[in-house]
Amino acid sequence: TRFDSWLDMRCQPYIAWLNDHHADLITRLTGCAPTCDHGPKILWWKGERPDDYARIAKFLTPSAYVAGRMAGLSAGQAFMDYTFIHFSGLSDNRAGTWSTAICDTLGVDMGKLPAIVEPWRVIGEVSEVAARDFGLAAGTPIAAGCGDTAANALGAGIVRPGQVLDVAGTASVLAGCTDAFVADTTHRALLTMRSVIPGLWNPLAYIAGGGQALRWFRDEFAGGTHGGDADAAYAAMIAAAAAAPPGAEGLFFSPHLGGRICPATPELRGAWLGFSFGHTQAHFLRAVLESVAYEYAWYLRVLREYIPNLELTETRAVGGGARSDAWNQIKADVLDVPYQRLARTEFGTWGSALIAGKAVGIYDDLAATAAEHARPAGPPLRPSAAAHERYRPLVDRHIRLQEQLVTMFTSA
């Protein structure tokens, strides 16, 4: 069949139906509330394309499809690594298995689901055909690998409880590291992903367009790249925003320009609230930067509801936005957690390389190896106690304003 992209939202009625009827069961077992993931998409194929559903042997992720084709696997050998299964809508994530309870409730044929494997499982070898197509050596072992956020976390050395990962990219992702499984049945905001490291979990949430909002602001309000130097344009923008006072003198921004993901509120949109004649362009941009930090603060509040004694030791920042010390300092002040930049600039590919090394026996202790190679770029940015105290009531207000915006955008 055609590839069913995450951007294809035709499964939206099934997401709504699952949230109305089975959200507690799915969230409790998978660690992820119903959203645009595998479960609703499989239900869409079953309900809307029954002939295709009948002839589909296995549903699997694109990475597993490519790896399987390169190794010449049959459908019966199809796999999914365990860092994806929270996003399946069909798993018992804590047990690392498919959930009979969910599949039976939803009428999903478990025979169409692939085997669940650890990321370093060697699933086959590069075939002669794949070797010619890709310029690789035939017979090279292929490991199952993992999802992008899981690879970033491993590459950044997020291997100890209490660490936090900030993926400051097009999407803004904040992931904790815990040794306890969390099922956010109350807010349906956190998605609990298995870490590559056995026994660890990465409860996370994200803004679909955090970094993208900066680019939008740059292009629409700040004159674009001024000759094509995007880095210089962002640096100038953020320097101006940093000169504005913390809290942007009462100006707030909602960063959900394309709808909210965590929790799923696709109707929600962006907004600036509280501006007056005294606000400048710098205030508006500072409100954008602070909104991401405020959302992160809410994610951590939700996480602490489930693990009250969780001590957060450091945030490791990756992605393009991590290059901005000014933005990192805002986040450190809001979250009251030190922010650490790393010497490496690419983390997802490096995390995948670490998995490959374990798969072929170069080393055994994956956590120790990842920690050893995640070297800091310098001293961490420490939160300011005074700035944090100033931000605490602003986080409260941001959360209340988000609740009011949800009511406004979802009312008939």
Salt bridges, closest charged atoms under 4 A:
ASP4 OD1 - LYS41 NZ 2.69
ASP8 OD2 - ARG2 NH1 3.29
ASP8 OD2 - ARG10 NH2 3.11
ASP24 OD2 - ARG28 NE 3.72
ASP52 OD1 - ARG55 NE 3.16
GLU118 OE2 - ARG121 NE 3.07
ASP166 OD2 - LYS331 NZ 2.82
ASP219 OD2 - ARG215 NE 3.87
ASP219 OD1 - ARG218 NE 2.77
ASP231 OD1 - ARG323 NH2 3.35
GLU249 OE1 - HIS283 NE2 2.58
GLU290 OE2 - ARG286 NE 2.80
GLU295 OE1 - HIS256 NE2 3.16
GLU295 OE2 - HIS398 NE2 2.81
GLU305 OE1 - HIS187 NE2 3.02
GLU314 OE2 - ARG160 NH2 3.80
GLU314 OE2 - ARG316 NE 2.90
ASP325 OD1 - ARG341 NH1 3.72
ASP364 OD1 - LYS358 NZ 3.50
GLU389 OE2 - ARG392 NH1 3.31
ASP396 OD1 - ARG301 NH1 2.63
